[in-house]
Amino acid sequence: MQSSNGRHRDGGGGSESSSGRHEDQGEYGTASREVRYEDPWYDALASGWGEPDGTGGPAPAVPGARAGREEAAVRARDVYLEVQRSAAFQEVRSRYRRFVVPGVAIFLTWYVGYVVTATTAPGLMARPVAGAVNVAMVAGLGQFLTTFLLTWAYARHARLRRDRAALELRWDTQELTRGARGGVS
C-alpha cells in the first residue's frame, strides 16, 4: 500500500499488503530502493519529525515558537497572580461563596432529608395527599422544583452581583496581559 506522501508502508488487507512480494523488495522483504515505514500514522506526523536530513543523522532540531516569549509568559503569569490577589477578585469570590455554600448546604439537607424519610418512615411517605398522590410523590416533585428554583436563583445572583465585576476583571486582566507581552495579543 502506498501512502499519500509517496512512501510505501506495510499493513492493510489490500493486494499490496505485506503478505505479497513487491518488486522493490529485496530477498528478506526489506526495501531495496527506499526506506519502509511500519508506522501507519507516519503520514500524520509533522514535517521533519523522525526524518533523516540526508546524511543519515537526524534532522537538526527546529527552535520552538515560544523560545522568545518565555519572559513575556513569566510576566503574564505575574499579571494573573496579581489579579488573583486583588481586592476586586477577592470580592467576586466572596460573593460567589456567600451564595453557593448556603445554597448547597440547604439543598443537600433537603435531599438527604427526603431520602432518609423515605427509607425510615415509609408510612408517612405513603400517606395520601389527594387521590393517588401521596407525600412521597409531592416531596419527589419538590426535589425537581427546588432544583429549578436554585438554578434560577444562582443565575439571578450571578447576573446581579458578580457578572459585571467579573467582566471588568477579565478586561483588566486582558489589558495587563497584552501590556506584559508587549502589545502582542
Secondary structure, 3 states (H helix, E strand, C coil): CECCCCCEECCCCCCCCCCCCCCCECCCCCECCCCCECCCCHHHCCCCCCCECCCCCECCCCCCCCHHHHHHHHHHHHHHHHHHHCHHHHHHHHHHHHHHHHHHHHHHHHHHHHHHHHHHCHHHHCCEEECCEEHHHHHHHHHHHHHHHHHHHHHHHHHHHHHHHHHHHHHHHHHHHHHHCCCCC
